[in-house]
Amino acid sequence: LAAVLLFLGVLKAMSPFATADTHVYEILCTKAAVVNNWLPESFRLPQSSLPDCTEPSFNARLYLVMGVFNEIQAESLALYKKTFASPLAIAACCLVLLRCLLRPALAASSDP
């Protein structure tokens, strides 16, 4: 309980200076031009309409460097196709979905 209270105190003391969500706008602002280029030509915004971004903070740069918001490269997709990772991932997702859908039915049938 003391650790939780200490954490809440530190969090409250830091709140005027930093929040966890300040870097979200910086990431979206930085990636706006990249996402705009992904769109079909008829949907793209003119360069003058895109936001003028400030220098991203440390947290924003960390997320951008770690690849969380990077596009998947064609070489990576080709590797997934060669190794059959994609079909196996789809099969695993289907099995998980099937389990989630059948769980209520199985639970109802096993109740006495």
Biopython code that builds the backbone (N, CA, C, O; Angstrom):
import numpy as np
from Bio.PDB.StructureBuilder import StructureBuilder

atoms = [
    (1, "LEU", "N", (0.825, -1.192, 0.000)),
    (1, "LEU", "CA", (0.000, 0.000, 0.000)),
    (1, "LEU", "C", (0.868, 1.254, 0.000)),
    (1, "LEU", "O", (0.543, 2.252, -0.644)),
    (2, "ALA", "N", (1.978, 1.186, 0.734)),
    (2, "ALA", "CA", (2.878, 2.339, 0.782)),
    (2, "ALA", "C", (3.486, 2.614, -0.591)),
    (2, "ALA", "O", (3.635, 3.769, -0.989)),
    (3, "ALA", "N", (3.837, 1.550, -1.313)),
    (3, "ALA", "CA", (4.422, 1.723, -2.642)),
    (3, "ALA", "C", (3.411, 2.349, -3.610)),
    (3, "ALA", "O", (3.772, 3.190, -4.434)),
    (4, "VAL", "N", (2.172, 1.942, -3.507)),
    (4, "VAL", "CA", (1.132, 2.503, -4.373)),
    (4, "VAL", "C", (0.932, 3.979, -4.058)),
    (4, "VAL", "O", (0.817, 4.804, -4.965)),
    (5, "LEU", "N", (0.892, 4.308, -2.776)),
    (5, "LEU", "CA", (0.726, 5.708, -2.382)),
    (5, "LEU", "C", (1.919, 6.554, -2.829)),
    (5, "LEU", "O", (1.744, 7.689, -3.271)),
    (6, "LEU", "N", (3.124, 6.007, -2.715)),
    (6, "LEU", "CA", (4.313, 6.714, -3.163)),
    (6, "LEU", "C", (4.267, 6.929, -4.680)),
    (6, "LEU", "O", (4.594, 8.010, -5.170)),
    (7, "PHE", "N", (3.856, 5.882, -5.424)),
    (7, "PHE", "CA", (3.735, 6.000, -6.873)),
    (7, "PHE", "C", (2.714, 7.071, -7.252)),
    (7, "PHE", "O", (2.975, 7.887, -8.137)),
    (8, "LEU", "N", (1.572, 7.077, -6.602)),
    (8, "LEU", "CA", (0.550, 8.084, -6.893)),
    (8, "LEU", "C", (1.045, 9.491, -6.563)),
    (8, "LEU", "O", (0.735, 10.447, -7.274)),
    (9, "GLY", "N", (1.814, 9.613, -5.482)),
    (9, "GLY", "CA", (2.376, 10.913, -5.133)),
    (9, "GLY", "C", (3.363, 11.413, -6.178)),
    (9, "GLY", "O", (3.329, 12.580, -6.568)),
    (10, "VAL", "N", (4.236, 10.529, -6.625)),
    (10, "VAL", "CA", (5.201, 10.898, -7.671)),
    (10, "VAL", "C", (4.475, 11.224, -8.967)),
    (10, "VAL", "O", (4.833, 12.183, -9.650)),
    (11, "LEU", "N", (3.471, 10.447, -9.311)),
    (11, "LEU", "CA", (2.690, 10.686, -10.523)),
    (11, "LEU", "C", (2.004, 12.045, -10.473)),
    (11, "LEU", "O", (1.999, 12.778, -11.462)),
    (12, "LYS", "N", (1.439, 12.374, -9.349)),
    (12, "LYS", "CA", (0.773, 13.674, -9.177)),
    (12, "LYS", "C", (1.778, 14.812, -9.247)),
    (12, "LYS", "O", (1.486, 15.858, -9.825)),
    (13, "ALA", "N", (2.955, 14.624, -8.667)),
    (13, "ALA", "CA", (3.976, 15.666, -8.702)),
    (13, "ALA", "C", (4.499, 15.898, -10.113)),
    (13, "ALA", "O", (4.850, 17.023, -10.466)),
    (14, "MET", "N", (4.555, 14.834, -10.928)),
    (14, "MET", "CA", (5.074, 14.959, -12.284)),
    (14, "MET", "C", (4.028, 15.429, -13.293)),
    (14, "MET", "O", (4.391, 15.860, -14.387)),
    (15, "SER", "N", (2.756, 15.358, -12.956)),
    (15, "SER", "CA", (1.701, 15.615, -13.930)),
    (15, "SER", "C", (1.757, 16.995, -14.586)),
    (15, "SER", "O", (1.386, 17.098, -15.756)),
    (16, "PRO", "N", (2.194, 18.057, -13.914)),
    (16, "PRO", "CA", (2.276, 19.325, -14.649)),
    (16, "PRO", "C", (3.383, 19.345, -15.703)),
    (16, "PRO", "O", (3.349, 20.169, -16.617)),
    (17, "PHE", "N", (4.356, 18.453, -15.584)),
    (17, "PHE", "CA", (5.516, 18.494, -16.465)),
    (17, "PHE", "C", (5.471, 17.461, -17.581)),
    (17, "PHE", "O", (5.968, 17.718, -18.678)),
    (18, "ALA", "N", (4.892, 16.310, -17.323)),
    (18, "ALA", "CA", (4.897, 15.251, -18.326)),
    (18, "ALA", "C", (3.689, 14.348, -18.132)),
    (18, "ALA", "O", (3.319, 14.009, -17.008)),
    (19, "THR", "N", (3.090, 13.969, -19.240)),
    (19, "THR", "CA", (2.023, 12.979, -19.196)),
    (19, "THR", "C", (2.396, 11.858, -20.161)),
    (19, "THR", "O", (3.302, 12.006, -20.981)),
    (20, "ALA", "N", (1.711, 10.774, -20.056)),
    (20, "ALA", "CA", (2.028, 9.624, -20.906)),
    (20, "ALA", "C", (1.559, 9.819, -22.337)),
    (20, "ALA", "O", (2.017, 9.107, -23.231)),
    (21, "ASP", "N", (0.663, 10.758, -22.578)),
    (21, "ASP", "CA", (0.065, 10.889, -23.898)),
    (21, "ASP", "C", (0.616, 12.043, -24.724)),
    (21, "ASP", "O", (0.137, 12.266, -25.836)),
    (22, "THR", "N", (1.590, 12.776, -24.233)),
    (22, "THR", "CA", (2.083, 13.922, -24.994)),
    (22, "THR", "C", (2.777, 13.505, -26.276)),
    (22, "THR", "O", (2.777, 14.265, -27.244)),
    (23, "HIS", "N", (3.362, 12.331, -26.309)),
    (23, "HIS", "CA", (4.097, 11.903, -27.500)),
    (23, "HIS", "C", (3.191, 11.364, -28.592)),
    (23, "HIS", "O", (3.639, 11.204, -29.728)),
    (24, "VAL", "N", (1.925, 11.076, -28.286)),
    (24, "VAL", "CA", (1.027, 10.505, -29.289)),
    (24, "VAL", "C", (0.825, 11.486, -30.442)),
    (24, "VAL", "O", (0.892, 11.090, -31.606)),
    (25, "TYR", "N", (0.578, 12.761, -30.133)),
    (25, "TYR", "CA", (0.404, 13.750, -31.198)),
    (25, "TYR", "C", (1.684, 13.892, -32.008)),
    (25, "TYR", "O", (1.635, 14.019, -33.232)),
    (26, "GLU", "N", (2.828, 13.870, -31.332)),
    (26, "GLU", "CA", (4.101, 14.017, -32.038)),
    (26, "GLU", "C", (4.319, 12.858, -33.013)),
    (26, "GLU", "O", (4.817, 13.069, -34.119)),
    (27, "ILE", "N", (3.956, 11.650, -32.620)),
    (27, "ILE", "CA", (4.099, 10.494, -33.501)),
    (27, "ILE", "C", (3.171, 10.636, -34.699)),
    (27, "ILE", "O", (3.590, 10.447, -35.841)),
    (28, "LEU", "N", (1.913, 10.968, -34.439)),
    (28, "LEU", "CA", (0.950, 11.102, -35.528)),
    (28, "LEU", "C", (1.337, 12.240, -36.461)),
    (28, "LEU", "O", (1.181, 12.136, -37.678)),
    (29, "CYS", "N", (1.840, 13.321, -35.889)),
    (29, "CYS", "CA", (2.251, 14.462, -36.699)),
    (29, "CYS", "C", (3.435, 14.084, -37.585)),
    (29, "CYS", "O", (3.477, 14.446, -38.761)),
    (30, "THR", "N", (4.387, 13.363, -37.022)),
    (30, "THR", "CA", (5.561, 12.963, -37.773)),
    (30, "THR", "C", (5.198, 11.986, -38.890)),
    (30, "THR", "O", (5.780, 12.038, -39.974)),
    (31, "LYS", "N", (4.253, 11.110, -38.637)),
    (31, "LYS", "CA", (3.875, 10.093, -39.610)),
    (31, "LYS", "C", (2.812, 10.571, -40.598)),
    (31, "LYS", "O", (2.461, 9.828, -41.514)),
    (32, "ALA", "N", (2.292, 11.787, -40.441)),
    (32, "ALA", "CA", (1.220, 12.267, -41.323)),
    (32, "ALA", "C", (1.653, 12.268, -42.785)),
    (32, "ALA", "O", (0.881, 11.860, -43.653)),
    (33, "ALA", "N", (2.858, 12.715, -43.069)),
    (33, "ALA", "CA", (3.326, 12.755, -44.458)),
    (33, "ALA", "C", (3.489, 11.352, -45.029)),
    (33, "ALA", "O", (3.194, 11.124, -46.202)),
    (34, "VAL", "N", (3.956, 10.411, -44.213)),
    (34, "VAL", "CA", (4.140, 9.038, -44.677)),
    (34, "VAL", "C", (2.790, 8.404, -44.986)),
    (34, "VAL", "O", (2.613, 7.773, -46.028)),
    (35, "VAL", "N", (1.844, 8.578, -44.076)),
    (35, "VAL", "CA", (0.510, 8.010, -44.278)),
    (35, "VAL", "C", (-0.163, 8.669, -45.475)),
    (35, "VAL", "O", (-0.868, 8.002, -46.233)),
    (36, "ASN", "N", (0.044, 9.952, -45.652)),
    (36, "ASN", "CA", (-0.525, 10.660, -46.798)),
    (36, "ASN", "C", (-0.018, 10.058, -48.111)),
    (36, "ASN", "O", (-0.771, 9.969, -49.080)),
    (37, "ASN", "N", (1.230, 9.652, -48.148)),
    (37, "ASN", "CA", (1.786, 9.050, -49.366)),
    (37, "ASN", "C", (1.238, 7.651, -49.637)),
    (37, "ASN", "O", (1.278, 7.190, -50.778)),
    (38, "TRP", "N", (0.727, 6.968, -48.613)),
    (38, "TRP", "CA", (0.125, 5.648, -48.797)),
    (38, "TRP", "C", (-1.233, 5.747, -49.485)),
    (38, "TRP", "O", (-1.669, 4.794, -50.131)),
    (39, "LEU", "N", (-1.894, 6.868, -49.355)),
    (39, "LEU", "CA", (-3.247, 7.027, -49.880)),
    (39, "LEU", "C", (-3.243, 7.101, -51.399)),
    (39, "LEU", "O", (-2.247, 7.500, -52.003)),
    (40, "PRO", "N", (-4.355, 6.716, -52.017)),
    (40, "PRO", "CA", (-4.464, 6.917, -53.462)),
    (40, "PRO", "C", (-4.370, 8.402, -53.797)),
    (40, "PRO", "O", (-4.707, 9.257, -52.978)),
    (41, "GLU", "N", (-3.919, 8.688, -54.984)),
    (41, "GLU", "CA", (-3.665, 10.085, -55.392)),
    (41, "GLU", "C", (-4.878, 10.984, -55.163)),
    (41, "GLU", "O", (-4.723, 12.138, -54.765)),
    (42, "SER", "N", (-6.071, 10.474, -55.408)),
    (42, "SER", "CA", (-7.271, 11.303, -55.271)),
    (42, "SER", "C", (-7.598, 11.636, -53.818)),
    (42, "SER", "O", (-8.314, 12.602, -53.558)),
    (43, "PHE", "N", (-7.084, 10.848, -52.862)),
    (43, "PHE", "CA", (-7.358, 11.087, -51.449)),
    (43, "PHE", "C", (-6.259, 11.872, -50.740)),
    (43, "PHE", "O", (-6.446, 12.309, -49.605)),
    (44, "ARG", "N", (-5.133, 12.051, -51.386)),
    (44, "ARG", "CA", (-3.996, 12.707, -50.721)),
    (44, "ARG", "C", (-4.266, 14.173, -50.463)),
    (44, "ARG", "O", (-4.898, 14.870, -51.257)),
    (45, "LEU", "N", (-3.760, 14.620, -49.312)),
    (45, "LEU", "CA", (-3.830, 16.041, -48.976)),
    (45, "LEU", "C", (-2.654, 16.769, -49.595)),
    (45, "LEU", "O", (-1.576, 16.191, -49.734)),
    (46, "PRO", "N", (-2.840, 18.032, -49.969)),
    (46, "PRO", "CA", (-1.679, 18.788, -50.444)),
    (46, "PRO", "C", (-0.666, 18.976, -49.317)),
    (46, "PRO", "O", (-1.033, 18.998, -48.142)),
    (47, "GLN", "N", (0.588, 19.109, -49.674)),
    (47, "GLN", "CA", (1.655, 19.254, -48.679)),
    (47, "GLN", "C", (1.400, 20.439, -47.749)),
    (47, "GLN", "O", (1.769, 20.398, -46.575)),
    (48, "SER", "N", (0.777, 21.480, -48.262)),
    (48, "SER", "CA", (0.504, 22.663, -47.435)),
    (48, "SER", "C", (-0.551, 22.392, -46.367)),
    (48, "SER", "O", (-0.632, 23.122, -45.379)),
    (49, "SER", "N", (-1.365, 21.345, -46.555)),
    (49, "SER", "CA", (-2.408, 21.017, -45.579)),
    (49, "SER", "C", (-1.917, 20.115, -44.453)),
    (49, "SER", "O", (-2.594, 19.966, -43.436)),
    (50, "LEU", "N", (-0.747, 19.516, -44.629)),
    (50, "LEU", "CA", (-0.212, 18.643, -43.586)),
    (50, "LEU", "C", (0.295, 19.477, -42.416)),
    (50, "LEU", "O", (0.725, 20.614, -42.612)),
    (51, "PRO", "N", (0.252, 18.934, -41.212)),
    (51, "PRO", "CA", (0.671, 19.714, -40.040)),
    (51, "PRO", "C", (2.166, 20.000, -40.040)),
    (51, "PRO", "O", (2.971, 19.199, -40.517)),
    (52, "ASP", "N", (2.518, 21.158, -39.495)),
    (52, "ASP", "CA", (3.922, 21.495, -39.271)),
    (52, "ASP", "C", (4.312, 20.928, -37.916)),
    (52, "ASP", "O", (3.789, 21.351, -36.885)),
    (53, "CYS", "N", (5.211, 19.991, -37.918)),
    (53, "CYS", "CA", (5.576, 19.291, -36.688)),
    (53, "CYS", "C", (6.787, 19.929, -36.031)),
    (53, "CYS", "O", (7.694, 20.434, -36.693)),
    (54, "THR", "N", (6.770, 19.890, -34.727)),
    (54, "THR", "CA", (7.944, 20.305, -33.974)),
    (54, "THR", "C", (8.879, 19.098, -33.863)),
    (54, "THR", "O", (8.535, 18.002, -34.306)),
    (55, "GLU", "N", (10.026, 19.294, -33.289)),
    (55, "GLU", "CA", (10.973, 18.202, -33.086)),
    (55, "GLU", "C", (10.357, 17.189, -32.122)),
    (55, "GLU", "O", (9.958, 17.570, -31.022)),
    (56, "PRO", "N", (10.265, 15.905, -32.502)),
    (56, "PRO", "CA", (9.659, 14.906, -31.622)),
    (56, "PRO", "C", (10.437, 14.750, -30.316)),
    (56, "PRO", "O", (11.660, 14.890, -30.290)),
    (57, "SER", "N", (9.719, 14.463, -29.244)),
    (57, "SER", "CA", (10.343, 14.248, -27.946)),
    (57, "SER", "C", (11.075, 12.909, -27.931)),
    (57, "SER", "O", (11.032, 12.153, -28.901)),
    (58, "PHE", "N", (11.740, 12.633, -26.826)),
    (58, "PHE", "CA", (12.471, 11.373, -26.683)),
    (58, "PHE", "C", (11.528, 10.185, -26.829)),
    (58, "PHE", "O", (11.843, 9.231, -27.540)),
    (59, "ASN", "N", (10.367, 10.231, -26.161)),
    (59, "ASN", "CA", (9.417, 9.120, -26.239)),
    (59, "ASN", "C", (8.925, 8.908, -27.661)),
    (59, "ASN", "O", (8.817, 7.770, -28.119)),
    (60, "ALA", "N", (8.626, 9.993, -28.361)),
    (60, "ALA", "CA", (8.150, 9.878, -29.739)),
    (60, "ALA", "C", (9.238, 9.288, -30.632)),
    (60, "ALA", "O", (8.962, 8.418, -31.458)),
    (61, "ARG", "N", (10.463, 9.757, -30.469)),
    (61, "ARG", "CA", (11.555, 9.214, -31.283)),
    (61, "ARG", "C", (11.781, 7.742, -30.972)),
    (61, "ARG", "O", (12.087, 6.957, -31.870)),
    (62, "LEU", "N", (11.632, 7.361, -29.702)),
    (62, "LEU", "CA", (11.804, 5.964, -29.315)),
    (62, "LEU", "C", (10.769, 5.084, -30.002)),
    (62, "LEU", "O", (11.115, 4.030, -30.536)),
    (63, "TYR", "N", (9.513, 5.496, -29.999)),
    (63, "TYR", "CA", (8.477, 4.726, -30.679)),
    (63, "TYR", "C", (8.739, 4.655, -32.177)),
    (63, "TYR", "O", (8.564, 3.602, -32.790)),
    (64, "LEU", "N", (9.155, 5.761, -32.762)),
    (64, "LEU", "CA", (9.403, 5.784, -34.200)),
    (64, "LEU", "C", (10.588, 4.896, -34.579)),
    (64, "LEU", "O", (10.551, 4.228, -35.612)),
    (65, "VAL", "N", (11.635, 4.882, -33.758)),
    (65, "VAL", "CA", (12.816, 4.067, -34.038)),
    (65, "VAL", "C", (12.511, 2.584, -33.844)),
    (65, "VAL", "O", (13.004, 1.748, -34.601)),
    (66, "MET", "N", (11.708, 2.254, -32.845)),
    (66, "MET", "CA", (11.426, 0.857, -32.541)),
    (66, "MET", "C", (10.558, 0.192, -33.606)),
    (66, "MET", "O", (10.365, -1.023, -33.567)),
    (67, "GLY", "N", (10.039, 0.954, -34.544)),
    (67, "GLY", "CA", (9.310, 0.361, -35.648)),
    (67, "GLY", "C", (7.845, 0.108, -35.393)),
    (67, "GLY", "O", (7.186, -0.550, -36.197)),
    (68, "VAL", "N", (7.321, 0.611, -34.301)),
    (68, "VAL", "CA", (5.913, 0.389, -33.992)),
    (68, "VAL", "C", (5.030, 0.974, -35.078)),
    (68, "VAL", "O", (3.973, 0.426, -35.389)),
    (69, "PHE", "N", (5.462, 2.085, -35.653)),
    (69, "PHE", "CA", (4.649, 2.759, -36.649)),
    (69, "PHE", "C", (5.262, 2.687, -38.042)),
    (69, "PHE", "O", (4.926, 3.501, -38.903)),
    (70, "ASN", "N", (6.142, 1.741, -38.277)),
    (70, "ASN", "CA", (6.745, 1.583, -39.595)),
    (70, "ASN", "C", (5.896, 0.662, -40.449)),
    (70, "ASN", "O", (5.183, -0.200, -39.935)),
    (71, "GLU", "N", (5.977, 0.850, -41.749)),
    (71, "GLU", "CA", (5.255, -0.033, -42.651)),
    (71, "GLU", "C", (6.041, -1.325, -42.831)),
    (71, "GLU", "O", (7.259, -1.347, -42.654)),
    (72, "ILE", "N", (5.346, -2.394, -43.180)),
    (72, "ILE", "CA", (5.991, -3.680, -43.402)),
    (72, "ILE", "C", (6.652, -3.655, -44.774)),
    (72, "ILE", "O", (6.018, -3.313, -45.771)),
    (73, "GLN", "N", (7.907, -4.014, -44.818)),
    (73, "GLN", "CA", (8.647, -3.990, -46.071)),
    (73, "GLN", "C", (8.310, -5.209, -46.916)),
    (73, "GLN", "O", (7.917, -6.252, -46.393)),
    (74, "ALA", "N", (8.466, -5.067, -48.216)),
    (74, "ALA", "CA", (8.148, -6.149, -49.153)),
    (74, "ALA", "C", (9.020, -7.373, -48.888)),
    (74, "ALA", "O", (8.562, -8.501, -49.069)),
    (75, "GLU", "N", (10.266, -7.173, -48.463)),
    (75, "GLU", "CA", (11.153, -8.306, -48.184)),
    (75, "GLU", "C", (10.622, -9.140, -47.016)),
    (75, "GLU", "O", (10.725, -10.366, -47.017)),
    (76, "SER", "N", (10.057, -8.462, -46.029)),
    (76, "SER", "CA", (9.497, -9.191, -44.889)),
    (76, "SER", "C", (8.297, -10.016, -45.314)),
    (76, "SER", "O", (8.152, -11.164, -44.896)),
    (77, "LEU", "N", (7.438, -9.440, -46.143)),
    (77, "LEU", "CA", (6.281, -10.187, -46.629)),
    (77, "LEU", "C", (6.708, -11.385, -47.470)),
    (77, "LEU", "O", (6.106, -12.456, -47.388)),
    (78, "ALA", "N", (7.742, -11.201, -48.271)),
    (78, "ALA", "CA", (8.240, -12.311, -49.088)),
    (78, "ALA", "C", (8.777, -13.431, -48.202)),
    (78, "ALA", "O", (8.574, -14.608, -48.499)),
    (79, "LEU", "N", (9.452, -13.074, -47.129)),
    (79, "LEU", "CA", (9.965, -14.083, -46.206)),
    (79, "LEU", "C", (8.825, -14.848, -45.548)),
    (79, "LEU", "O", (8.911, -16.066, -45.388)),
    (80, "TYR", "N", (7.762, -14.154, -45.165)),
    (80, "TYR", "CA", (6.606, -14.829, -44.567)),
    (80, "TYR", "C", (5.989, -15.812, -45.555)),
    (80, "TYR", "O", (5.561, -16.900, -45.169)),
    (81, "LYS", "N", (5.945, -15.432, -46.825)),
    (81, "LYS", "CA", (5.373, -16.327, -47.836)),
    (81, "LYS", "C", (6.247, -17.564, -48.041)),
    (81, "LYS", "O", (5.726, -18.670, -48.186)),
    (82, "LYS", "N", (7.569, -17.388, -48.054)),
    (82, "LYS", "CA", (8.482, -18.515, -48.261)),
    (82, "LYS", "C", (8.442, -19.508, -47.107)),
    (82, "LYS", "O", (8.544, -20.718, -47.314)),
    (83, "THR", "N", (8.294, -18.991, -45.893)),
    (83, "THR", "CA", (8.372, -19.851, -44.715)),
    (83, "THR", "C", (7.015, -20.374, -44.253)),
    (83, "THR", "O", (6.945, -21.082, -43.249)),
    (84, "PHE", "N", (5.960, -20.050, -44.946)),
    (84, "PHE", "CA", (4.604, -20.462, -44.572)),
    (84, "PHE", "C", (4.180, -19.914, -43.217)),
    (84, "PHE", "O", (3.282, -20.471, -42.586)),
    (85, "ALA", "N", (4.801, -18.841, -42.761)),
    (85, "ALA", "CA", (4.429, -18.252, -41.479)),
    (85, "ALA", "C", (3.040, -17.621, -41.552)),
    (85, "ALA", "O", (2.277, -17.700, -40.588)),
    (86, "SER", "N", (2.707, -17.007, -42.660)),
    (86, "SER", "CA", (1.398, -16.360, -42.777)),
    (86, "SER", "C", (0.250, -17.356, -42.696)),
    (86, "SER", "O", (-0.671, -17.143, -41.908)),
    (87, "PRO", "N", (0.262, -18.447, -43.485)),
    (87, "PRO", "CA", (-0.853, -19.402, -43.362)),
    (87, "PRO", "C", (-0.955, -20.018, -41.969)),
    (87, "PRO", "O", (-2.054, -20.245, -41.464)),
    (88, "LEU", "N", (0.181, -20.284, -41.358)),
    (88, "LEU", "CA", (0.148, -20.852, -40.010)),
    (88, "LEU", "C", (-0.373, -19.842, -38.995)),
    (88, "LEU", "O", (-1.084, -20.217, -38.063)),
    (89, "ALA", "N", (-0.029, -18.569, -39.162)),
    (89, "ALA", "CA", (-0.553, -17.535, -38.270)),
    (89, "ALA", "C", (-2.056, -17.391, -38.443)),
    (89, "ALA", "O", (-2.782, -17.228, -37.462)),
    (90, "ILE", "N", (-2.523, -17.449, -39.674)),
    (90, "ILE", "CA", (-3.963, -17.374, -39.936)),
    (90, "ILE", "C", (-4.673, -18.589, -39.329)),
    (90, "ILE", "O", (-5.745, -18.456, -38.739)),
    (91, "ALA", "N", (-4.072, -19.763, -39.476)),
    (91, "ALA", "CA", (-4.657, -20.969, -38.887)),
    (91, "ALA", "C", (-4.727, -20.858, -37.366)),
    (91, "ALA", "O", (-5.727, -21.246, -36.761)),
    (92, "ALA", "N", (-3.676, -20.333, -36.748)),
    (92, "ALA", "CA", (-3.675, -20.159, -35.294)),
    (92, "ALA", "C", (-4.760, -19.173, -34.873)),
    (92, "ALA", "O", (-5.446, -19.399, -33.877)),
    (93, "CYS", "N", (-4.920, -18.097, -35.609)),
    (93, "CYS", "CA", (-5.972, -17.117, -35.294)),
    (93, "CYS", "C", (-7.353, -17.740, -35.451)),
    (93, "CYS", "O", (-8.249, -17.470, -34.651)),
    (94, "CYS", "N", (-7.531, -18.556, -36.455)),
    (94, "CYS", "CA", (-8.819, -19.234, -36.659)),
    (94, "CYS", "C", (-9.120, -20.193, -35.505)),
    (94, "CYS", "O", (-10.258, -20.271, -35.042)),
    (95, "LEU", "N", (-8.103, -20.919, -35.042)),
    (95, "LEU", "CA", (-8.308, -21.824, -33.914)),
    (95, "LEU", "C", (-8.660, -21.069, -32.640)),
    (95, "LEU", "O", (-9.519, -21.511, -31.876)),
    (96, "VAL", "N", (-8.015, -19.951, -32.407)),
    (96, "VAL", "CA", (-8.331, -19.137, -31.233)),
    (96, "VAL", "C", (-9.758, -18.602, -31.338)),
    (96, "VAL", "O", (-10.502, -18.617, -30.358)),
    (97, "LEU", "N", (-10.139, -18.129, -32.525)),
    (97, "LEU", "CA", (-11.497, -17.636, -32.735)),
    (97, "LEU", "C", (-12.516, -18.749, -32.536)),
    (97, "LEU", "O", (-13.554, -18.540, -31.908)),
    (98, "LEU", "N", (-12.222, -19.933, -33.069)),
    (98, "LEU", "CA", (-13.111, -21.069, -32.908)),
    (98, "LEU", "C", (-13.280, -21.424, -31.435)),
    (98, "LEU", "O", (-14.389, -21.712, -30.985)),
    (99, "ARG", "N", (-12.197, -21.402, -30.696)),
    (99, "ARG", "CA", (-12.270, -21.691, -29.262)),
    (99, "ARG", "C", (-13.134, -20.667, -28.547)),
    (99, "ARG", "O", (-13.938, -21.017, -27.683)),
    (100, "CYS", "N", (-12.967, -19.398, -28.907)),
    (100, "CYS", "CA", (-13.772, -18.351, -28.269)),
    (100, "CYS", "C", (-15.251, -18.512, -28.602)),
    (100, "CYS", "O", (-16.113, -18.266, -27.758)),
    (101, "LEU", "N", (-15.542, -18.927, -29.834)),
    (101, "LEU", "CA", (-16.940, -19.090, -30.225)),
    (101, "LEU", "C", (-17.566, -20.344, -29.615)),
    (101, "LEU", "O", (-18.747, -20.343, -29.267)),
    (102, "LEU", "N", (-16.785, -21.402, -29.487)),
    (102, "LEU", "CA", (-17.316, -22.657, -28.976)),
    (102, "LEU", "C", (-17.285, -22.766, -27.457)),
    (102, "LEU", "O", (-17.941, -23.640, -26.891)),
    (103, "ARG", "N", (-16.550, -21.912, -26.802)),
    (103, "ARG", "CA", (-16.417, -22.018, -25.351)),
    (103, "ARG", "C", (-17.757, -21.953, -24.627)),
    (103, "ARG", "O", (-17.999, -22.775, -23.743)),
    (104, "PRO", "N", (-18.644, -21.004, -24.964)),
    (104, "PRO", "CA", (-19.939, -21.002, -24.257)),
    (104, "PRO", "C", (-20.727, -22.289, -24.485)),
    (104, "PRO", "O", (-21.372, -22.794, -23.566)),
    (105, "ALA", "N", (-20.677, -22.817, -25.702)),
    (105, "ALA", "CA", (-21.412, -24.060, -25.985)),
    (105, "ALA", "C", (-20.821, -25.230, -25.219)),
    (105, "ALA", "O", (-21.552, -26.061, -24.681)),
    (106, "LEU", "N", (-19.501, -25.294, -25.170)),
    (106, "LEU", "CA", (-18.849, -26.390, -24.431)),
    (106, "LEU", "C", (-19.100, -26.266, -22.929)),
    (106, "LEU", "O", (-19.297, -27.264, -22.235)),
    (107, "ALA", "N", (-19.090, -25.030, -22.442)),
    (107, "ALA", "CA", (-19.345, -24.842, -21.002)),
    (107, "ALA", "C", (-20.773, -25.208, -20.654)),
    (107, "ALA", "O", (-21.027, -25.765, -19.587)),
    (108, "ALA", "N", (-21.716, -24.901, -21.544)),
    (108, "ALA", "CA", (-23.121, -25.217, -21.281)),
    (108, "ALA", "C", (-23.356, -26.728, -21.324)),
    (108, "ALA", "O", (-24.163, -27.251, -20.556)),
    (109, "SER", "N", (-22.661, -27.423, -22.209)),
    (109, "SER", "CA", (-22.869, -28.866, -22.327)),
    (109, "SER", "C", (-22.233, -29.642, -21.172)),
    (109, "SER", "O", (-22.657, -30.758, -20.871)),
    (110, "SER", "N", (-21.225, -29.063, -20.526)),
    (110, "SER", "CA", (-20.565, -29.775, -19.432)),
    (110, "SER", "C", (-21.197, -29.486, -18.077)),
    (110, "SER", "O", (-20.852, -30.139, -17.093)),
    (111, "ASP", "N", (-22.110, -28.527, -17.999)),
    (111, "ASP", "CA", (-22.787, -28.238, -16.732)),
    (111, "ASP", "C", (-23.781, -29.351, -16.412)),
    (111, "ASP", "O", (-24.513, -29.811, -17.289)),
    (112, "PRO", "N", (-23.801, -29.783, -15.139)),
    (112, "PRO", "CA", (-24.733, -30.872, -14.776)),
    (112, "PRO", "C", (-26.167, -30.400, -14.691)),
    (112, "PRO", "O", (-27.061, -31.193, -14.399)),
]
sb = StructureBuilder()
sb.init_structure("model")
sb.init_model(0)
sb.init_chain("A")
sb.init_seg("    ")
for serial, (resi, resn, name, xyz) in enumerate(atoms, 1):
    if name == "N":
        sb.init_residue(resn, " ", resi, " ")
    sb.init_atom(name, np.array(xyz, "f"), 0.0, 1.0, " ", f" {name:<3s}", serial, name[0])
structure = sb.get_structure()
